[in-house]
Amino acid sequence: MDMGFGGRPGKSDPYLIVKLGKFKFDDRKNKVDDVTDVDLYKMVEINAELPGDSQLDIRVMDHDDIGSDDLIGRTVIDLEDRLFDRRWLEWGRENMTQELGHIRWSTKPVERRTLYI
């Protein structure tokens, strides 16, 4: 991330890296050029076996033409904690239906995490 005037963060070229075990999704080729505030909307499907590798690592990186890319922010979500947590399992059960062989699974809340620099 480039430094702007007065030591404030300047524009960056953010992209995502998502890791789970040996799986790695690197979206460097789809970086967003020269922004100070960006909303990244990506869906990454990962086949995972739980229990097993459960640390979902999500990183927002700043693309640099010279030198290595910079880490803007990072969060780690433990998927096993979610899967085996009784409260997580109970959320959305009231929305689960099964009619004529069609199942509508229980809905879960969307989690939003702000990454601060």
Residue frames relative to the residue before (quaternion, step in Angstrom):
aa qw qx qy qz dx dy dz
M 1.0000 0.0000 0.0000 0.0000 0.00 0.00 0.00
D 0.3897 -0.7291 0.5191 0.2170 3.53 -0.89 0.95
M 0.3988 -0.6949 0.5403 0.2570 3.56 -1.10 0.68
G 0.2894 -0.7604 0.5611 0.1522 3.54 -0.94 0.95
F 0.7635 -0.3316 0.2675 0.4853 3.55 -1.24 -0.42
G 0.8309 0.2107 -0.1640 0.4882 3.58 -1.07 0.72
G 0.6292 -0.5721 0.3312 0.4087 3.60 1.17 0.43
R 0.4769 0.6565 -0.4467 0.3769 3.57 1.28 0.11
P 0.5824 -0.5709 0.4280 0.3895 3.56 -1.14 0.52
G 0.2814 -0.7567 0.5700 0.1525 3.54 -1.00 0.87
K 0.7764 -0.3141 0.2488 0.4865 3.52 -1.21 -0.53
S 0.0987 -0.7775 0.6188 0.0529 3.52 -1.19 0.63
D 0.3533 -0.6913 0.5881 0.2267 3.53 -1.38 0.16
P 0.0338 -0.8781 0.4768 0.0199 3.61 0.53 1.15
Y 0.0498 0.7471 -0.6627 0.0155 3.50 -1.35 0.56
L 0.4662 -0.7025 0.4790 0.2441 3.58 -1.26 0.37
I 0.0712 -0.7166 0.6887 0.0846 3.49 -1.35 0.54
V 0.0513 -0.7877 0.6139 -0.0105 3.57 -0.81 1.06
K 0.0222 -0.8086 0.5872 -0.0290 3.59 -0.82 1.03
L 0.0909 0.7395 -0.6656 0.0441 3.51 -1.21 0.72
G 0.8133 -0.0828 0.0089 0.5759 3.57 -0.34 1.24
K 0.8085 -0.1967 0.1761 0.5259 3.58 -0.73 -1.08
F 0.5582 0.6052 -0.3881 0.4141 3.60 1.27 -0.26
K 0.0454 0.7837 -0.6184 0.0359 3.57 -1.02 0.84
F 0.1190 -0.7546 0.6437 0.0461 3.55 -0.92 1.04
D 0.0230 -0.7974 0.6014 -0.0434 3.58 -0.57 1.20
D 0.1325 -0.8314 0.5392 0.0231 3.58 -0.44 1.24
R 0.1782 0.8374 -0.5002 0.1296 3.58 1.17 0.58
K 0.6556 0.5365 -0.3194 0.4247 3.59 0.99 -0.81
N 0.7233 0.3918 -0.2323 0.5190 3.61 1.25 -0.40
K 0.1721 0.8097 -0.5398 0.1528 3.59 1.07 0.69
V 0.3680 -0.6863 0.5784 0.2431 3.55 -1.23 0.54
D 0.3500 -0.7936 0.4659 0.1751 3.59 -0.53 1.19
D 0.9017 -0.0397 0.0272 0.4297 3.52 -1.21 0.86
V 0.3924 0.6913 -0.5153 0.3203 3.57 0.40 1.24
T 0.3262 -0.7237 0.5673 0.2191 3.56 -1.24 0.44
D 0.7782 0.1045 -0.0506 0.6171 3.59 1.19 -0.51
V 0.0582 0.8246 -0.5540 0.0988 3.57 -0.50 1.17
D 0.2278 -0.7123 0.6436 0.1630 3.53 -1.23 0.61
L 0.1427 -0.7915 0.5918 0.0544 3.56 -0.66 1.13
Y 0.0471 -0.7890 0.6125 -0.0082 3.57 -0.67 1.11
K 0.1838 0.7674 -0.5848 0.1880 3.56 -0.32 1.27
M 0.1479 -0.7421 0.6422 0.1222 3.52 -1.19 0.59
V 0.0447 -0.7858 0.6166 -0.0175 3.55 -0.77 1.09
E 0.1757 -0.7798 0.5942 0.0894 3.57 -0.71 1.08
I 0.0375 -0.7959 0.6033 -0.0352 3.54 -0.81 1.08
N 0.3056 -0.7084 0.6041 0.1994 3.56 -0.93 0.91
A 0.0640 0.8055 -0.5812 0.0965 3.55 -0.65 1.13
E 0.2469 -0.7373 0.6107 0.1498 3.52 -1.21 0.61
L 0.0426 -0.8009 0.5973 -0.0055 3.54 -0.71 1.09
P 0.4723 -0.2078 -0.8501 0.1053 1.59 -1.76 1.70
G 0.2707 0.7174 -0.5985 0.2321 3.50 -1.19 0.72
D 0.7693 -0.2118 0.2075 0.5658 3.56 -1.03 -0.76
S 0.0117 0.8544 -0.5160 0.0598 3.56 -0.45 1.16
Q 0.5716 0.6002 -0.3869 0.4042 3.61 1.22 -0.11
L 0.1389 -0.7879 0.5987 0.0395 3.57 -0.27 1.31
D 0.1122 -0.8132 0.5711 -0.0032 3.56 -0.47 1.28
I 0.0355 -0.7968 0.6025 -0.0293 3.58 -0.61 1.18
R 0.0237 -0.8093 0.5857 -0.0384 3.56 -0.73 1.12
V 0.2014 -0.7163 0.6519 0.1463 3.52 -1.18 0.69
M 0.1116 -0.8160 0.5671 -0.0036 3.53 -0.64 1.21
D 0.3222 -0.7026 0.5985 0.2108 3.55 -1.31 0.47
H 0.3645 -0.7427 0.5279 0.1923 3.56 -0.64 1.17
D 0.0449 -0.7747 0.6307 0.0107 3.56 -0.99 0.91
D 0.4406 -0.6910 0.5085 0.2642 3.57 -0.98 0.86
I 0.7664 0.2347 -0.1235 0.5850 3.56 1.08 -0.76
G 0.7956 0.2208 -0.1906 0.5310 3.58 -0.81 0.98
S 0.6595 -0.5045 0.3713 0.4156 3.55 -1.29 -0.18
D 0.5814 -0.5827 0.4427 0.3555 3.55 -1.24 0.50
D 0.3916 -0.7313 0.5211 0.2010 3.55 -1.17 0.69
L 0.4371 -0.6595 0.5465 0.2743 3.54 -1.17 0.68
I 0.2376 -0.7628 0.5869 0.1312 3.58 -0.81 1.03
G 0.7759 -0.2045 0.1659 0.5733 3.57 0.90 -0.95
R 0.1143 -0.7947 0.5957 0.0214 3.55 -1.24 0.51
T 0.0129 0.7637 -0.6451 -0.0215 3.53 -1.20 0.60
V 0.1868 -0.7593 0.6145 0.1042 3.57 -1.17 0.64
I 0.1067 -0.7823 0.6131 0.0267 3.56 -0.86 1.04
D 0.2770 -0.7531 0.5753 0.1586 3.58 -0.79 1.02
L 0.3048 -0.7992 0.4939 0.1563 3.57 -0.30 1.28
E 0.6084 0.5500 -0.3606 0.4442 3.60 1.08 -0.59
D 0.5947 0.5550 -0.3625 0.4549 3.59 1.04 -0.69
R 0.6638 0.4954 -0.3021 0.4719 3.56 1.00 -0.85
L 0.6915 0.5141 -0.2908 0.4158 3.55 0.78 -1.03
F 0.7864 0.3383 -0.1642 0.4900 3.58 0.92 -0.87
D 0.5103 0.6339 -0.4285 0.3927 3.61 1.25 0.07
R 0.4659 -0.7140 0.4510 0.2639 3.59 -0.63 1.14
R 0.6413 0.5241 -0.3337 0.4502 3.62 0.96 -0.78
W 0.6486 0.5172 -0.3155 0.4607 3.60 0.97 -0.86
L 0.6528 0.5193 -0.3123 0.4545 3.57 1.00 -0.80
E 0.6896 0.4969 -0.2788 0.4470 3.58 1.02 -0.78
W 0.5615 0.6160 -0.3990 0.3822 3.62 1.07 -0.59
G 0.8489 0.2006 -0.1579 0.4629 3.54 -0.96 0.91
R 0.3831 0.7414 -0.4825 0.2660 3.61 1.23 0.04
E 0.6231 0.5636 -0.3451 0.4184 3.60 1.07 -0.69
N 0.6810 0.4774 -0.2883 0.4745 3.62 1.21 -0.39
M 0.5329 0.6375 -0.4073 0.3792 3.60 1.26 -0.14
T 0.0394 0.7948 -0.6026 0.0600 3.59 -0.84 1.01
Q 0.0978 -0.7647 0.6325 0.0749 3.53 -1.27 0.43
E 0.1224 0.7905 -0.5835 0.1402 3.55 -0.51 1.24
L 0.8637 -0.0510 0.0073 0.5013 3.56 -0.89 0.99
G 0.7481 -0.4147 0.2217 0.4682 3.56 0.88 0.91
H 0.6199 0.5044 -0.3522 0.4871 3.60 1.26 0.01
I 0.1504 -0.7978 0.5807 0.0600 3.56 -0.80 1.03
R 0.1370 -0.7251 0.6675 0.0995 3.52 -1.01 0.89
W 0.3283 -0.7843 0.4984 0.1694 3.56 -0.39 1.26
S 0.6273 -0.5310 0.4030 0.4027 3.54 -1.22 0.42
T 0.4063 -0.7194 0.5151 0.2282 3.55 -0.98 0.88
K 0.2130 -0.7559 0.6071 0.1209 3.54 -1.14 0.65
P 0.5457 -0.6133 0.4420 0.3615 3.59 -1.08 0.58
V 0.4575 -0.6454 0.5340 0.2984 3.55 -1.17 0.64
E 0.2395 -0.7773 0.5670 0.1301 3.55 -0.81 0.99
R 0.1013 -0.7746 0.6232 0.0366 3.54 -0.94 0.92
R 0.0358 -0.7864 0.6167 -0.0017 3.54 -0.91 0.94
T 0.2772 -0.7465 0.5846 0.1556 3.54 -0.79 1.05
L 0.2318 -0.7597 0.5942 0.1272 3.56 -0.88 0.98
Y 0.1571 -0.7984 0.5785 0.0566 3.56 -0.60 1.17
I 0.3825 -0.7086 0.5406 0.2437 3.55 -1.14 0.61
